[in-house]
């Protein structure tokens, strides 16, 4: 077992979850849990569970929140790739100007 890990408790959707993390990852893990909790809360307000015509549950809210966060991550990842490509193109232009 990794001796660098310790347990923190994070709260998502009004439930507490123990998670084992390395010390240097604690702050990011807490921020990630806060982001998930905030996103779940937004979906719970937008799509309340228990309405007569609704069959939405906490699991649905968690899935919607996870999907939204994953989408944002993939969009940022794609943007990063574009930025790296633009920097490489700029470097190539600058290098060709020097020759």
Secondary structure, DSSP 8 states (H G I E B T S, - for coil): --TTEEEEEEEETTEEEEEEEEGGGHHHHHHHHHHHHHHHHHHHHHS-TT-TT----HHHHHHHHHHHHHHHHHHHHHHHHHHHHHHHHHHHHHHHHH-
